[in-house]
Amino acid sequence: MNVVHELQALQRLYQSGAINQYEFHLAKAKLLRSAPEAQPSENTLPRAAVPTCAGTFETCGTRWSPGNC
């Protein structure tokens, strides 16, 4: 089960009264600590066309200005 489904299940338990607020927050924190960290994929990073020193354009994913060649 993924993290979203686990969190939804915890929310349902809390709303139904099966667990109290303290137990909900404790379980939620434990779940989020054990979840693998999300890694951004290449498709999620913005790319900008910036001029290179040679005067051509290339795709650049950095935050440095094009004048830093």
N, C-alpha and C positions, 0 to 999 in steps of 0.2 A: 504494500500500500504506500502511496506517495505521501508527502508531507501535507499537501492540501487536504486529502481525504482524511488523514489522521486528525488534522485541526478541526475539520468539519464534524468528525465523530466526537471529539472532545466538546465542541460547542453544543452538540445535541445532548450529550450527557449532562452538561451544566444546565442547559435550559430545562431539561426534564426533572432536575433536582436530584439526579443520581449522584452527582458530586457537588461539593460546595465551591465557592469562589477560590478559596485557598488551594484546594486540590486541583482545580482547573488551571490556575496560574502555574502551579508547580509542574503539572504534567506538560503544559504548553512549553515552559522553559526547557524542560528536559528534552522534549521532542525537537525544539529548535536548535538546541546545542548538539544533538546527535545527527541533525540533517546535514548532508554534504553541502558545502558552500556552492552557490551558483557561480559558474564561470561564464563570463560573457563570450559569446561566439563571435567570429569575424563578421557575421551578418548583422550583428546588433551595434557594432561600432560605426559611427559616422565617418565617412571618407570624404575628403575634399580634394579637388584638383588644384594643385599649386604649381607655380612655375619652378623649374629646377635651374641650376646655375647655367645650364646649356641653353636655356630659353624654351625648352620643351615642357610639356605638362606631365605630371605623374600623380598617382593617387597617394595621398599621404594621410596617415591616421594619427599623426602627432599633433601636439598643440603648439609647436614652435612655428614662428612666422617664416614665410618663404624667404625672407631676407637673411636668414642665418646660414647660408650655404658655406 
